[in-house]
Amino acid sequence: MSPEEYDAWYDTPRGAWIGGVEYLLLGDMLAPRAGETVLDVGCGTGHFTRRFAQDRRIAWAAGADIDLQATRHAAGRGAANYVVADARRLPFPDRSFDLVISVTALCFVDDARTALAEMLRVARRRVALGLLNRHSLLWLAKGRGGGRGAYRGAHWHTRRELHHLFAAQPAHRLTLRTAVVLPGGGVLAQCLEAPLRRLAPWAGAFIAASADVA
Ligand SMILES: C[S@@+](CC[C@H](N)C(=O)[O-])C[C@H]1O[C@@H](n2cnc3c(N)ncnc32)[C@H](O)[C@@H]1O
């Protein structure tokens, strides 16, 4: 899929709804303070980087991705600065950004522990990750047997795995929440999202994890 096609998905009705739900959840967990800076690791075409850059509390934002084409596309859309970089070796000094986010990227990185350690190293205050939930309807539809389409090769995390992942890191106050319970994203899914999240808070396809830097 080209960067243009990937970015255009966020303009489809399903993509706009899912992107919006994910952004609101991450923003709620990140809780930016006025004047803070944010780095988006595995930013792809920069959809979330731009959204956070446009948050009036954020002073400036940057994105990093290993894919040159995606990074070029993101840079062409402005609003933030971008760098081609591997999440496992970020080219920034310690504590360079107040906040670090990473949205459905760590699930494609071979060594998630090293990548998370890097995010915590370059963060001053908080990190928030968006991942794929192994215990979700989306996993049943798209994740089994190595995954289909854009999900091929992705790792789908359980809550237990995330507790283990963060336990070995200089982080505290781990918070986990999920969203996008019915992944079809149609009118019914949108209407039922809030009640379903109350009924089955761990069933969303998107699992978000935030933690403060220790
Ligand atoms: C599913 S895309 C998500 C992109 C963007 N965060 C979003 O939500 O629209 C996963 C991204 O992770 C990036 N990625 C995979 N491995 C990486 C690594 N080791 N370092 C940095 N980025 C990586 C890919 O290039 C890709 O852009």
The ligand as an ORCA input file, in Angstrom:
! r2SCAN-3c Opt
* xyz 0 1
  C       0.576      0.172     10.992
  S       1.767      1.404     10.675
  C       1.231      2.679     11.827
  C       1.595      4.041     11.352
  C       1.014      5.189     12.187
  N       1.508      5.149     13.541
  C      -0.486      5.151     12.177
  O      -1.067      4.705     13.198
  O      -1.082      5.568     11.182
  C       3.218      0.775     11.467
  C       4.428      1.674     11.268
  O       5.509      1.186     12.065
  C       6.702      1.422     11.355
  N       7.795      0.597     11.896
  C       7.893     -0.753     11.865
  N       9.046     -1.135     12.430
  C       9.677     -0.013     12.846
  C      10.917      0.250     13.506
  N      11.748     -0.747     13.868
  N      11.249      1.520     13.763
  C      10.432      2.543     13.401
  N       9.250      2.368     12.767
  C       8.879      1.101     12.490
  C       6.328      1.079      9.928
  O       7.250      1.601      8.993
  C       4.933      1.684      9.841
  O       4.977      3.012      9.360
*
